[in-house]
Amino acid sequence: MIVLCLNDLLGKLVIDTHGNKLGKIDNRDIIIENHYGEIESLILHHITSSEAVIIPFGGIKEVGSSVVVVDSKLRIN
C-alpha cells in the first residue's frame, strides 16, 4: 500500500508502464472516497486530446520527484 499526501501528487506528470504520457495531476483531478476521505481515483485530461482517463489509486506503481507511474492495464476511459 502506498501512503501519500495530496501535495506529493499535485503537478506531476503521469505516465503508464509503457511510457505513454497521460497528463498532469491537479486538485480538480482527484476523486475522494466519502467515508474515509481516501483518494479513490485520479482523473487525467489527456495531453494530446480532450479524452479523460480515470486511474484507480491502486494503479499507482511508483511516485518519483516529477513523474507518477501507473499500471497501463488499469486505465478506465
N, CA, C and O atoms as CSV, one atom per row, in Angstrom:
chain,resi,resn,atom,element,x,y,z
A,1,MET,N,N,0.842,-1.186,0.000
A,1,MET,CA,C,0.000,0.000,0.000
A,1,MET,C,C,0.882,1.242,0.000
A,1,MET,O,O,1.850,1.329,0.755
A,2,ILE,N,N,0.539,2.194,-0.847
A,2,ILE,CA,C,1.271,3.450,-0.936
A,2,ILE,C,C,0.559,4.490,-0.074
A,2,ILE,O,O,-0.658,4.652,-0.170
A,3,VAL,N,N,1.311,5.189,0.763
A,3,VAL,CA,C,0.760,6.269,1.580
A,3,VAL,C,C,1.365,7.571,1.073
A,3,VAL,O,O,2.583,7.751,1.093
A,4,LEU,N,N,0.499,8.479,0.615
A,4,LEU,CA,C,0.949,9.742,0.045
A,4,LEU,C,C,0.084,10.882,0.547
A,4,LEU,O,O,-1.079,10.691,0.904
A,5,CYS,N,N,0.665,12.060,0.567
A,5,CYS,CA,C,-0.107,13.276,0.785
A,5,CYS,C,C,-0.514,13.803,-0.586
A,5,CYS,O,O,0.167,13.548,-1.580
A,6,LEU,N,N,-1.607,14.526,-0.641
A,6,LEU,CA,C,-2.064,15.101,-1.894
A,6,LEU,C,C,-0.972,15.948,-2.538
A,6,LEU,O,O,-0.805,15.918,-3.757
A,7,ASN,N,N,-0.232,16.698,-1.736
A,7,ASN,CA,C,0.841,17.539,-2.265
A,7,ASN,C,C,1.948,16.736,-2.930
A,7,ASN,O,O,2.694,17.278,-3.745
A,8,ASP,N,N,2.072,15.438,-2.594
A,8,ASP,CA,C,3.063,14.582,-3.239
A,8,ASP,C,C,2.704,14.299,-4.694
A,8,ASP,O,O,3.563,13.884,-5.472
A,9,LEU,N,N,1.452,14.519,-5.068
A,9,LEU,CA,C,0.977,14.195,-6.413
A,9,LEU,C,C,0.746,15.413,-7.301
A,9,LEU,O,O,0.937,15.338,-8.515
A,10,LEU,N,N,0.336,16.533,-6.708
A,10,LEU,CA,C,-0.056,17.704,-7.492
A,10,LEU,C,C,1.063,18.199,-8.401
A,10,LEU,O,O,2.209,18.354,-7.978
A,11,GLY,N,N,0.704,18.443,-9.660
A,11,GLY,CA,C,1.639,18.996,-10.628
A,11,GLY,C,C,2.523,17.981,-11.325
A,11,GLY,O,O,3.273,18.343,-12.232
A,12,LYS,N,N,2.456,16.731,-10.928
A,12,LYS,CA,C,3.336,15.721,-11.520
A,12,LYS,C,C,2.741,15.160,-12.804
A,12,LYS,O,O,1.525,15.023,-12.943
A,13,LEU,N,N,3.623,14.843,-13.729
A,13,LEU,CA,C,3.250,14.182,-14.969
A,13,LEU,C,C,2.955,12.726,-14.668
A,13,LEU,O,O,3.673,12.089,-13.896
A,14,VAL,N,N,1.897,12.193,-15.277
A,14,VAL,CA,C,1.545,10.785,-15.100
A,14,VAL,C,C,1.850,10.049,-16.396
A,14,VAL,O,O,1.409,10.447,-17.474
A,15,ILE,N,N,2.615,8.963,-16.269
A,15,ILE,CA,C,2.879,8.088,-17.408
A,15,ILE,C,C,2.466,6.672,-17.027
A,15,ILE,O,O,2.427,6.314,-15.850
A,16,ASP,N,N,2.155,5.869,-18.056
A,16,ASP,CA,C,1.829,4.478,-17.747
A,16,ASP,C,C,3.091,3.621,-17.853
A,16,ASP,O,O,4.158,4.119,-18.213
A,17,THR,N,N,2.963,2.351,-17.542
A,17,THR,CA,C,4.124,1.456,-17.517
A,17,THR,C,C,4.708,1.208,-18.903
A,17,THR,O,O,5.774,0.604,-19.024
A,18,HIS,N,N,4.022,1.668,-19.954
A,18,HIS,CA,C,4.561,1.588,-21.312
A,18,HIS,C,C,5.239,2.889,-21.728
A,18,HIS,O,O,5.753,2.992,-22.841
A,19,GLY,N,N,5.242,3.884,-20.839
A,19,GLY,CA,C,5.887,5.163,-21.126
A,19,GLY,C,C,4.984,6.189,-21.789
A,19,GLY,O,O,5.457,7.262,-22.164
A,20,ASN,N,N,3.699,5.894,-21.943
A,20,ASN,CA,C,2.760,6.844,-22.545
A,20,ASN,C,C,2.427,7.958,-21.559
A,20,ASN,O,O,2.090,7.692,-20.405
A,21,LYS,N,N,2.523,9.211,-22.017
A,21,LYS,CA,C,2.176,10.356,-21.175
A,21,LYS,C,C,0.660,10.485,-21.121
A,21,LYS,O,O,0.000,10.547,-22.158
A,22,LEU,N,N,0.110,10.527,-19.911
A,22,LEU,CA,C,-1.339,10.582,-19.737
A,22,LEU,C,C,-1.853,11.952,-19.331
A,22,LEU,O,O,-3.010,12.270,-19.609
A,23,GLY,N,N,-1.047,12.764,-18.692
A,23,GLY,CA,C,-1.473,14.083,-18.244
A,23,GLY,C,C,-0.805,14.461,-16.939
A,23,GLY,O,O,0.005,13.708,-16.400
A,24,LYS,N,N,-1.157,15.651,-16.431
A,24,LYS,CA,C,-0.635,16.116,-15.143
A,24,LYS,C,C,-1.759,16.122,-14.123
A,24,LYS,O,O,-2.932,16.273,-14.467
A,25,ILE,N,N,-1.383,15.955,-12.870
A,25,ILE,CA,C,-2.357,15.918,-11.778
A,25,ILE,C,C,-2.538,17.315,-11.206
A,25,ILE,O,O,-1.567,17.988,-10.862
A,26,ASP,N,N,-3.798,17.746,-11.108
A,26,ASP,CA,C,-4.083,18.962,-10.343
A,26,ASP,C,C,-5.222,18.665,-9.373
A,26,ASP,O,O,-5.778,17.566,-9.387
A,27,ASN,N,N,-5.568,19.625,-8.542
A,27,ASN,CA,C,-6.527,19.348,-7.463
A,27,ASN,C,C,-7.956,19.127,-7.943
A,27,ASN,O,O,-8.814,18.748,-7.145
A,28,ARG,N,N,-8.234,19.355,-9.223
A,28,ARG,CA,C,-9.566,19.067,-9.769
A,28,ARG,C,C,-9.667,17.631,-10.251
A,28,ARG,O,O,-10.748,17.179,-10.630
A,29,ASP,N,N,-8.552,16.908,-10.242
A,29,ASP,CA,C,-8.465,15.602,-10.879
A,29,ASP,C,C,-8.438,14.441,-9.903
A,29,ASP,O,O,-7.924,13.371,-10.230
A,30,ILE,N,N,-8.979,14.632,-8.717
A,30,ILE,CA,C,-8.888,13.592,-7.700
A,30,ILE,C,C,-10.284,13.262,-7.180
A,30,ILE,O,O,-11.055,14.158,-6.836
A,31,ILE,N,N,-10.601,11.976,-7.126
A,31,ILE,CA,C,-11.873,11.519,-6.565
A,31,ILE,C,C,-11.593,11.015,-5.154
A,31,ILE,O,O,-10.773,10.120,-4.951
A,32,ILE,N,N,-12.282,11.599,-4.192
A,32,ILE,CA,C,-12.098,11.239,-2.786
A,32,ILE,C,C,-13.258,10.345,-2.344
A,32,ILE,O,O,-14.418,10.654,-2.617
A,33,GLU,N,N,-12.955,9.259,-1.675
A,33,GLU,CA,C,-13.966,8.363,-1.102
A,33,GLU,C,C,-14.542,9.058,0.129
A,33,GLU,O,O,-13.794,9.486,1.008
A,34,ASN,N,N,-15.854,9.170,0.195
A,34,ASN,CA,C,-16.512,9.965,1.240
A,34,ASN,C,C,-16.303,9.458,2.656
A,34,ASN,O,O,-16.007,10.254,3.547
A,35,HIS,N,N,-16.445,8.191,2.887
A,35,HIS,CA,C,-16.459,7.667,4.253
A,35,HIS,C,C,-15.123,7.853,4.976
A,35,HIS,O,O,-15.100,8.287,6.127
A,36,TYR,N,N,-14.021,7.530,4.315
A,36,TYR,CA,C,-12.709,7.602,4.961
A,36,TYR,C,C,-11.855,8.769,4.480
A,36,TYR,O,O,-10.804,9.040,5.061
A,37,GLY,N,N,-12.282,9.460,3.437
A,37,GLY,CA,C,-11.520,10.586,2.920
A,37,GLY,C,C,-10.262,10.180,2.185
A,37,GLY,O,O,-9.326,10.972,2.074
A,38,GLU,N,N,-10.225,8.957,1.682
A,38,GLU,CA,C,-9.051,8.465,0.954
A,38,GLU,C,C,-9.184,8.763,-0.536
A,38,GLU,O,O,-10.292,8.838,-1.066
A,39,ILE,N,N,-8.045,8.932,-1.204
A,39,ILE,CA,C,-8.052,9.121,-2.648
A,39,ILE,C,C,-8.480,7.808,-3.288
A,39,ILE,O,O,-7.905,6.755,-3.014
A,40,GLU,N,N,-9.495,7.882,-4.144
A,40,GLU,CA,C,-10.018,6.690,-4.803
A,40,GLU,C,C,-9.491,6.565,-6.229
A,40,GLU,O,O,-9.097,5.481,-6.659
A,41,SER,N,N,-9.484,7.684,-6.962
A,41,SER,CA,C,-9.070,7.662,-8.365
A,41,SER,C,C,-8.483,9.005,-8.762
A,41,SER,O,O,-8.703,10.019,-8.100
A,42,LEU,N,N,-7.735,8.992,-9.851
A,42,LEU,CA,C,-7.230,10.205,-10.478
A,42,LEU,C,C,-7.933,10.350,-11.821
A,42,LEU,O,O,-8.075,9.370,-12.551
A,43,ILE,N,N,-8.371,11.548,-12.153
A,43,ILE,CA,C,-8.955,11.818,-13.463
A,43,ILE,C,C,-7.952,12.687,-14.209
A,43,ILE,O,O,-7.633,13.794,-13.774
A,44,LEU,N,N,-7.464,12.187,-15.322
A,44,LEU,CA,C,-6.464,12.914,-16.094
A,44,LEU,C,C,-7.049,13.333,-17.430
A,44,LEU,O,O,-7.727,12.549,-18.095
A,45,HIS,N,N,-6.787,14.561,-17.815
A,45,HIS,CA,C,-7.197,15.056,-19.120
A,45,HIS,C,C,-5.991,14.881,-20.027
A,45,HIS,O,O,-4.971,15.550,-19.863
A,46,HIS,N,N,-6.121,13.970,-20.988
A,46,HIS,CA,C,-5.005,13.547,-21.831
A,46,HIS,C,C,-4.322,14.745,-22.470
A,46,HIS,O,O,-4.979,15.706,-22.871
A,47,ILE,N,N,-3.011,14.682,-22.560
A,47,ILE,CA,C,-2.196,15.777,-23.080
A,47,ILE,C,C,-2.531,16.101,-24.529
A,47,ILE,O,O,-2.608,17.274,-24.895
A,48,THR,N,N,-2.731,15.078,-25.363
A,48,THR,CA,C,-2.896,15.295,-26.800
A,48,THR,C,C,-4.342,15.246,-27.283
A,48,THR,O,O,-4.586,15.400,-28.480
A,49,SER,N,N,-5.305,15.039,-26.393
A,49,SER,CA,C,-6.707,15.011,-26.814
A,49,SER,C,C,-7.587,15.517,-25.675
A,49,SER,O,O,-7.101,15.824,-24.586
A,50,SER,N,N,-8.884,15.600,-25.941
A,50,SER,CA,C,-9.810,16.042,-24.894
A,50,SER,C,C,-10.317,14.862,-24.065
A,50,SER,O,O,-11.160,15.036,-23.184
A,51,GLU,N,N,-9.812,13.681,-24.343
A,51,GLU,CA,C,-10.228,12.461,-23.650
A,51,GLU,C,C,-9.774,12.465,-22.191
A,51,GLU,O,O,-8.631,12.806,-21.886
A,52,ALA,N,N,-10.681,12.083,-21.297
A,52,ALA,CA,C,-10.327,11.944,-19.882
A,52,ALA,C,C,-10.028,10.480,-19.595
A,52,ALA,O,O,-10.669,9.583,-20.143
A,53,VAL,N,N,-9.053,10.251,-18.735
A,53,VAL,CA,C,-8.662,8.904,-18.341
A,53,VAL,C,C,-8.790,8.820,-16.826
A,53,VAL,O,O,-8.309,9.699,-16.111
A,54,ILE,N,N,-9.435,7.768,-16.334
A,54,ILE,CA,C,-9.575,7.561,-14.891
A,54,ILE,C,C,-8.612,6.463,-14.468
A,54,ILE,O,O,-8.614,5.372,-15.039
A,55,ILE,N,N,-7.793,6.752,-13.472
A,55,ILE,CA,C,-6.818,5.801,-12.946
A,55,ILE,C,C,-7.199,5.473,-11.505
A,55,ILE,O,O,-7.194,6.368,-10.661
A,56,PRO,N,N,-7.527,4.223,-11.199
A,56,PRO,CA,C,-7.760,3.862,-9.795
A,56,PRO,C,C,-6.487,4.111,-8.980
A,56,PRO,O,O,-5.384,3.847,-9.459
A,57,PHE,N,N,-6.634,4.611,-7.765
A,57,PHE,CA,C,-5.467,4.941,-6.945
A,57,PHE,C,C,-4.558,3.733,-6.739
A,57,PHE,O,O,-3.339,3.882,-6.651
A,58,GLY,N,N,-5.141,2.548,-6.664
A,58,GLY,CA,C,-4.352,1.327,-6.512
A,58,GLY,C,C,-3.488,1.015,-7.719
A,58,GLY,O,O,-2.620,0.144,-7.652
A,59,GLY,N,N,-3.716,1.721,-8.832
A,59,GLY,CA,C,-2.927,1.515,-10.040
A,59,GLY,C,C,-1.613,2.272,-10.052
A,59,GLY,O,O,-0.825,2.120,-10.985
A,60,ILE,N,N,-1.359,3.089,-9.029
A,60,ILE,CA,C,-0.092,3.815,-8.956
A,60,ILE,C,C,1.015,2.828,-8.612
A,60,ILE,O,O,0.956,2.135,-7.596
A,61,LYS,N,N,2.024,2.775,-9.475
A,61,LYS,CA,C,3.143,1.860,-9.271
A,61,LYS,C,C,4.322,2.534,-8.581
A,61,LYS,O,O,4.998,1.927,-7.750
A,62,GLU,N,N,4.563,3.797,-8.934
A,62,GLU,CA,C,5.721,4.498,-8.384
A,62,GLU,C,C,5.492,5.998,-8.452
A,62,GLU,O,O,4.864,6.496,-9.387
A,63,VAL,N,N,6.003,6.716,-7.462
A,63,VAL,CA,C,5.937,8.171,-7.443
A,63,VAL,C,C,7.356,8.689,-7.346
A,63,VAL,O,O,8.053,8.452,-6.360
A,64,GLY,N,N,7.781,9.403,-8.390
A,64,GLY,CA,C,9.111,9.987,-8.402
A,64,GLY,C,C,9.041,11.472,-8.096
A,64,GLY,O,O,7.990,11.985,-7.713
A,65,SER,N,N,10.156,12.157,-8.265
A,65,SER,CA,C,10.198,13.582,-7.939
A,65,SER,C,C,9.368,14.427,-8.904
A,65,SER,O,O,8.887,15.493,-8.521
A,66,SER,N,N,9.189,13.971,-10.151
A,66,SER,CA,C,8.391,14.741,-11.101
A,66,SER,C,C,7.406,13.895,-11.901
A,66,SER,O,O,6.624,14.436,-12.684
A,67,VAL,N,N,7.432,12.572,-11.715
A,67,VAL,CA,C,6.599,11.672,-12.513
A,67,VAL,C,C,5.907,10.645,-11.615
A,67,VAL,O,O,6.483,10.156,-10.644
A,68,VAL,N,N,4.660,10.331,-11.965
A,68,VAL,CA,C,3.915,9.246,-11.328
A,68,VAL,C,C,3.722,8.163,-12.384
A,68,VAL,O,O,3.232,8.442,-13.478
A,69,VAL,N,N,4.104,6.933,-12.059
A,69,VAL,CA,C,3.955,5.812,-12.987
A,69,VAL,C,C,2.747,4.993,-12.553
A,69,VAL,O,O,2.629,4.599,-11.393
A,70,VAL,N,N,1.846,4.741,-13.512
A,70,VAL,CA,C,0.643,3.960,-13.224
A,70,VAL,C,C,0.598,2.722,-14.112
A,70,VAL,O,O,1.173,2.700,-15.200
A,71,ASP,N,N,-0.084,1.709,-13.638
A,71,ASP,CA,C,-0.238,0.456,-14.373
A,71,ASP,C,C,-1.093,0.704,-15.613
A,71,ASP,O,O,-2.231,1.160,-15.504
A,72,SER,N,N,-0.550,0.407,-16.783
A,72,SER,CA,C,-1.277,0.657,-18.028
A,72,SER,C,C,-2.510,-0.226,-18.165
A,72,SER,O,O,-3.407,0.101,-18.942
A,73,LYS,N,N,-2.579,-1.319,-17.444
A,73,LYS,CA,C,-3.722,-2.235,-17.530
A,73,LYS,C,C,-4.938,-1.720,-16.768
A,73,LYS,O,O,-6.048,-2.204,-16.994
A,74,LEU,N,N,-4.758,-0.756,-15.875
A,74,LEU,CA,C,-5.853,-0.299,-15.018
A,74,LEU,C,C,-6.506,0.995,-15.482
A,74,LEU,O,O,-7.320,1.561,-14.752
A,75,ARG,N,N,-6.174,1.478,-16.670
A,75,ARG,CA,C,-6.794,2.698,-17.193
A,75,ARG,C,C,-8.259,2.459,-17.504
A,75,ARG,O,O,-8.628,1.422,-18.055
A,76,ILE,N,N,-9.087,3.422,-17.147
A,76,ILE,CA,C,-10.509,3.373,-17.477
A,76,ILE,C,C,-10.814,4.617,-18.299
A,76,ILE,O,O,-10.668,5.732,-17.798
A,77,ASN,N,N,-11.229,4.452,-19.536
A,77,ASN,CA,C,-11.548,5.626,-20.376
A,77,ASN,C,C,-13.000,5.984,-20.247
A,77,ASN,O,O,-13.458,6.939,-20.874
